[in-house]
Amino acid sequence: MRVFARIEEGVVREVYETGRDMAALFHPALRWVEVTGQAVEAGFRETEAGFIRPVAPVADVVVPNIAALQAEIAALAARIAALG
């Protein structure tokens, strides 16, 4: 069996395993690339060097407001006072 990745806009959209001729199975407008033996999954990006795993999105950074910072300072001050 051979494994193929369907590429759309530089991204693997699906992976398909078959022993048949891909040209006979799908419309010729679809771009399939053989990836047999490679650990390629939907979502991978195609590069000149091969396929790369998608980068996890960076979590949104939550910027605390003044009230939240003052509450943290008060909590820290209470902990310091309890040590003394």
Secondary structure, DSSP 8 states (H G I E B T S, - for coil): -EEEEEEETTEEEEEEEESS-HHHHS-TTSEEEE-TTS---TT-EEETTEEE-------------HHHHHHHHHHHHHHHHHH-
